[in-house]
Each structure stands twice: as C-alpha cells, then as structure tokens.
Amino acid sequence: MEGGESPAEPGSGPAGRFPVAAVEEILRDVVGSALRERRYEPGPCREAAKDIAEIVVVAHVGQLGGQSLQISSRCLWDPQSDTFSSYVFKNTSLFAVANVY
C-alpha cells in the first residue's frame, strides 16, 4: 500500500468514495460511441444495449417517438457510502439511459 495506507478491515466497506465524475465521463464515451450514428432498429439496438450493459451495468435503449418512460430500481442502499452515475443520450432516432451503482 502507498503512503502508509493500511488495508480496509473485512466488512468495513469500500476504501474510497465512488468516482461519480469519472464514471459519468466513461458513460458519455461508451454510450455516445455505441449509439451516436445509429438509427433505431429493434435487433441492432438490443445488441447495442447488451454491449453497453457489459460495461455500465444497466442500460436501456429505445425508439425516440414522443413517448414517456419510467425506470425504477430498488436495492439496499447506504446513504453514507453508496452513490451512482447516470447518463442520458438522445439522437434523432433513439434514446439511451445508462446507470452504474
């Protein structure tokens, strides 16, 4: 360990805070590069969502057509140490929502 750091005790939680800004930048890069030039087609977008979810944990891709969408999730959450990053992408044909918890 660097600088005299000692390893975290078992069960004491993560050693540092979740890097929200860094993860949001990754989300922008991953989702944008996967979908920027893509038109909505169910099959290819389903595959793109699977590819994105391998990196960003949860991804939703859908056709942009004036509809509304509600997404919810539930998990055990410690407000002292847990947080998340989220990114919403839109082009003329589709939308995507990516979350990392």
C-alpha positions in Angstrom: 0.0 0.0 0.0 1.2 3.5 -0.7 1.8 6.3 1.8 1.3 4.1 4.9 -2.2 3.1 4.0 -3.5 0.0 5.7 -5.9 -2.4 4.1 -9.5 -2.0 4.9 -10.8 -4.3 7.6 -13.2 -7.0 6.4 -16.8 -5.7 6.3 -15.7 -2.1 6.7 -16.9 -1.1 3.2 -15.1 0.4 0.3 -11.7 2.1 0.8 -12.8 5.2 -1.1 -15.8 7.1 -2.5 -17.4 6.1 -5.8 -15.8 8.3 -8.5 -19.0 9.8 -9.8 -17.4 12.3 -12.3 -15.0 9.8 -13.7 -17.8 7.2 -14.2 -20.0 9.8 -15.9 -17.2 10.5 -18.3 -16.9 6.8 -19.1 -20.7 6.6 -19.6 -20.6 9.5 -22.1 -17.8 7.9 -24.0 -19.2 4.4 -24.1 -22.8 5.2 -24.8 -22.0 8.0 -27.3 -19.6 5.9 -29.3 -22.0 3.0 -29.4 -25.1 5.0 -30.5 -24.1 8.3 -31.9 -24.6 7.4 -35.6 -27.2 4.6 -35.1 -30.8 4.7 -36.1 -33.4 2.9 -34.0 -33.9 -0.7 -35.2 -35.0 -3.2 -32.5 -32.5 -6.0 -33.2 -29.3 -3.9 -33.5 -30.3 -1.7 -30.6 -31.0 -4.7 -28.4 -27.4 -5.9 -29.2 -26.0 -2.4 -28.5 -27.8 -2.3 -25.1 -26.3 -5.7 -24.2 -22.8 -4.4 -25.3 -23.2 -1.2 -23.3 -24.5 -3.1 -20.2 -21.3 -5.2 -20.1 -19.5 -2.0 -19.2 -22.1 0.2 -17.4 -24.2 -2.4 -15.6 -27.7 -1.2 -16.6 -28.7 0.2 -20.0 -32.0 1.0 -21.7 -32.2 1.8 -25.4 -35.5 2.7 -27.1 -37.0 4.5 -30.0 -37.4 8.2 -29.7 -41.0 8.9 -30.6 -42.5 11.3 -28.1 -43.5 8.6 -25.6 -42.7 8.7 -21.9 -40.6 6.1 -20.0 -40.3 5.4 -16.3 -37.4 3.4 -15.0 -37.1 2.4 -11.4 -34.7 0.2 -9.4 -34.5 -1.0 -5.9 -31.6 -2.1 -3.8 -30.1 -2.0 -0.4 -28.5 1.5 -0.1 -26.2 3.0 2.5 -26.5 6.8 2.0 -23.2 7.3 3.8 -21.2 5.3 1.2 -23.4 4.4 -1.8 -23.9 6.5 -4.9 -24.4 6.2 -8.6 -23.6 7.7 -12.0 -26.2 8.1 -14.8 -26.1 9.3 -18.4 -29.0 10.0 -20.8 -28.2 10.0 -24.6 -30.5 11.1 -27.4 -30.1 11.4 -31.1 -32.8 12.0 -33.8 -33.9 8.3 -33.7 -33.3 6.8 -30.2 -32.6 7.4 -26.6 -30.5 5.6 -24.0 -30.2 5.6 -20.3 -27.2 4.1 -18.6 -26.6 3.7 -14.8 -23.8 2.5 -12.7 -24.5 1.9 -9.0 
